[in-house]
């Protein structure tokens, strides 16, 4: 694969984190989000226009994440082909799962806003079903990202990749955990970043990966 293609794939991954991040911000953010996090109540403070904008931005941007993971695959590939392929496969699974989840958010948001028009028992059953069928995907996604991080770190530490070994620290699950801690310690900061956490995580990941790619290119063209 040509070097400019590897860079383009990384830029597309970065673009995905921005577009989907903005979309998810529209979907989830309101000043009341931290105080109304239970039972999806925060959606009651998000306008229908923001739900619509957020939904379409997220759906449009999400496929570019697959390009981003092709970039990571090519960066890892010189070190260990098998581990690089496993990382790629897990990355694809992660964003297939994430795509199903993000595509459901505007719908559950409109359900929350129609609460007064729905019998209480029926409304609660809808929320329960959503939690069991779709919200559980968030937990699954965190496990998948943790597995991805293990293969990512292992490949880098074995050596031979296009990454410097310090990149192993900046794996997705570590970035995510650090950002959760910061968001909870600083609520004024967290209320803006925690609702789009996976996108913030990948914005950092792809930014650092592109930075390392530039270092690799300079080192190998001297």
C-alpha positions as CSV (number, residue, x, y, z in Angstrom):
1,X,0.0,0.0,0.0
2,X,1.4,3.4,-1.0
3,X,2.5,5.7,1.9
4,X,0.0,8.5,0.9
5,X,-2.8,5.9,1.1
6,X,-1.8,5.0,4.7
7,X,-1.9,8.7,5.6
8,X,-5.3,9.1,3.8
9,X,-6.8,6.2,5.7
10,X,-5.6,7.7,9.0
11,X,-7.1,11.1,8.1
12,X,-10.4,9.4,7.3
13,X,-10.4,7.8,10.7
14,X,-9.7,11.2,12.3
15,X,-12.6,12.6,10.2
16,X,-14.8,9.9,11.5
17,X,-14.1,10.8,15.1
18,X,-14.9,14.4,14.4
19,X,-18.1,13.8,12.4
20,X,-19.5,11.1,14.7
21,X,-18.3,13.0,17.7
22,X,-20.3,16.1,16.6
23,X,-23.2,13.9,15.8
24,X,-23.2,12.2,19.1
25,X,-22.9,15.6,20.9
26,X,-26.0,16.7,19.1
27,X,-27.7,13.5,20.1
28,X,-26.8,13.5,23.8
29,X,-25.7,16.8,25.1
30,X,-27.8,19.2,27.2
31,X,-26.8,21.3,30.2
32,X,-28.8,18.8,32.3
33,X,-27.1,15.6,31.1
34,X,-25.2,14.8,34.3
35,X,-28.2,15.4,36.5
36,X,-30.6,13.3,34.4
37,X,-28.5,10.4,33.3
38,X,-30.9,7.7,34.7
39,X,-33.6,6.1,32.5
40,X,-32.5,8.1,29.4
41,X,-34.1,11.2,31.0
42,X,-31.5,13.6,29.5
43,X,-33.1,13.1,26.1
44,X,-36.1,15.1,27.3
45,X,-33.8,18.2,27.1
46,X,-32.5,17.5,23.6
47,X,-34.5,19.2,20.8
48,X,-35.9,17.0,18.0
49,X,-33.9,19.0,15.6
50,X,-30.7,18.1,17.4
51,X,-31.7,14.4,17.5
52,X,-32.2,14.5,13.7
53,X,-28.9,16.3,13.0
54,X,-27.0,14.1,15.4
55,X,-28.5,10.9,13.9
56,X,-27.6,11.6,10.3
57,X,-24.1,13.0,11.1
58,X,-23.3,9.9,13.2
59,X,-24.6,7.5,10.5
60,X,-22.8,9.3,7.7
61,X,-19.5,9.5,9.6
62,X,-19.3,6.1,11.2
63,X,-18.1,4.2,8.0
64,X,-14.9,6.2,8.0
65,X,-13.9,4.5,11.2
66,X,-13.3,1.3,9.2
67,X,-10.8,3.3,7.1
68,X,-9.1,4.4,10.3
69,X,-8.6,0.9,11.4
70,X,-7.1,-0.1,8.0
71,X,-4.6,2.7,8.8
72,X,-3.8,1.1,12.2
73,X,-3.5,-2.3,10.5
74,X,-1.0,-1.0,8.0
75,X,1.0,0.7,10.8
76,X,1.1,-2.6,12.8
77,X,1.5,-5.0,9.9
78,X,5.4,-4.9,9.6
79,X,5.6,-6.1,13.2
80,X,3.3,-9.1,13.1
81,X,0.9,-9.8,10.3
82,X,-1.4,-12.1,12.4
83,X,-1.7,-9.7,15.3
84,X,-2.3,-6.8,13.0
85,X,-5.1,-8.7,11.2
86,X,-6.7,-9.6,14.6
87,X,-6.6,-6.0,15.6
88,X,-8.2,-5.0,12.3
89,X,-10.9,-7.6,12.7
90,X,-11.7,-6.5,16.3
91,X,-11.8,-2.9,15.2
92,X,-14.3,-3.7,12.4
93,X,-16.4,-5.6,14.9
94,X,-16.3,-2.7,17.4
95,X,-17.6,-0.2,14.9
96,X,-20.2,-2.6,13.5
97,X,-21.6,-2.9,17.0
98,X,-21.1,0.8,17.6
99,X,-23.0,1.6,14.4
100,X,-26.0,-0.4,15.5
101,X,-26.1,1.4,18.9
102,X,-25.6,4.9,17.6
103,X,-28.3,4.4,15.0
104,X,-30.8,3.7,17.8
105,X,-30.2,6.8,19.8
106,X,-32.4,9.3,18.0
107,X,-35.3,6.7,18.2
108,X,-35.0,6.2,21.9
109,X,-34.7,9.9,22.3
110,X,-38.1,10.5,20.6
111,X,-39.6,7.7,22.8
112,X,-38.5,9.6,25.9
113,X,-40.0,12.8,24.6
114,X,-43.3,11.0,24.0
115,X,-43.5,9.7,27.5
116,X,-46.6,11.6,28.4
117,X,-48.5,10.1,25.5
118,X,-47.5,6.5,26.4
119,X,-49.1,4.4,29.2
120,X,-46.6,4.2,32.1
121,X,-46.4,0.4,32.0
122,X,-45.9,0.4,28.2
123,X,-43.3,3.1,28.4
124,X,-41.3,1.3,31.1
125,X,-41.4,-1.9,29.1
126,X,-40.1,0.0,26.0
127,X,-37.2,1.3,28.1
128,X,-36.5,-2.1,29.5
129,X,-36.5,-3.7,26.1
130,X,-34.1,-1.0,24.7
131,X,-31.7,-1.5,27.6
132,X,-31.7,-5.3,27.2
133,X,-31.4,-5.3,23.4
134,X,-29.4,-2.1,22.5
135,X,-27.9,-0.3,25.5
136,X,-26.1,-3.6,26.4
137,X,-24.1,-3.0,23.2
138,X,-22.2,-0.2,25.0
139,X,-21.0,-2.7,27.6
140,X,-20.1,-5.2,24.8
141,X,-18.3,-2.4,22.9
142,X,-16.1,-1.6,26.0
143,X,-15.1,-5.3,26.2
144,X,-14.3,-5.4,22.5
145,X,-12.2,-2.2,22.7
146,X,-10.3,-3.8,25.7
147,X,-9.5,-6.9,23.6
148,X,-8.5,-4.7,20.7
149,X,-6.2,-2.7,23.0
150,X,-4.5,-5.9,24.2
151,X,-3.6,-6.9,20.6
152,X,-2.6,-3.4,19.8
153,X,-0.2,-3.1,22.7
154,X,1.2,-6.6,22.2
155,X,2.0,-6.0,18.6
156,X,3.8,-2.7,19.3
157,X,5.8,-4.1,22.2
158,X,7.0,-7.0,20.1
159,X,8.6,-4.5,17.9
160,X,9.0,-4.0,14.1
161,X,5.8,-1.9,13.6
162,X,5.8,1.6,12.3
163,X,5.1,2.9,15.8
164,X,7.5,3.9,18.5
165,X,7.0,1.7,21.5
166,X,5.6,4.6,23.6
167,X,2.5,4.4,21.4
168,X,1.5,1.2,23.3
169,X,0.5,3.4,26.3
170,X,-1.9,5.3,24.1
171,X,-4.1,2.4,23.3
172,X,-7.9,2.9,23.1
173,X,-8.8,1.5,26.5
174,X,-6.2,3.5,28.4
175,X,-7.2,6.7,26.7
176,X,-10.8,6.0,27.5
177,X,-10.2,5.2,31.2
178,X,-8.0,8.4,31.6
179,X,-10.7,10.5,30.0
180,X,-13.5,9.0,32.2
181,X,-11.4,9.9,35.3
182,X,-10.8,13.4,34.1
183,X,-14.5,13.8,33.2
184,X,-15.6,12.7,36.6
185,X,-13.1,14.8,38.5
186,X,-14.0,17.9,36.4
187,X,-17.8,17.8,35.8
188,X,-17.8,21.0,33.8
189,X,-15.4,19.3,31.4
190,X,-16.9,15.8,31.6
191,X,-20.4,16.9,30.7
192,X,-19.1,17.9,27.3
193,X,-16.7,15.0,26.6
194,X,-18.2,11.9,28.4
195,X,-21.3,11.9,26.1
196,X,-18.9,11.4,23.1
197,X,-16.2,9.4,24.9
198,X,-15.5,6.8,22.2
199,X,-15.0,9.5,19.6
200,X,-12.7,11.6,21.8
201,X,-10.7,8.4,22.5
202,X,-10.3,7.7,18.7
203,X,-9.6,11.4,17.9
204,X,-6.6,11.1,20.2
205,X,-5.6,7.6,18.9
206,X,-5.7,8.6,15.2
207,X,-4.0,12.0,15.9
208,X,-1.1,10.2,17.6
209,X,-1.0,7.5,15.0
210,X,-0.7,10.1,12.2
211,X,2.0,11.9,14.2
212,X,3.9,8.6,14.5
213,X,3.4,7.9,10.8
214,X,5.0,11.3,10.0
215,X,8.0,10.4,12.3
216,X,8.3,7.0,10.6
217,X,8.3,8.6,7.1
218,X,11.0,11.1,8.1
219,X,13.1,8.5,9.7
220,X,12.9,6.2,6.7
221,X,13.5,8.8,4.0
222,X,16.8,10.0,5.3
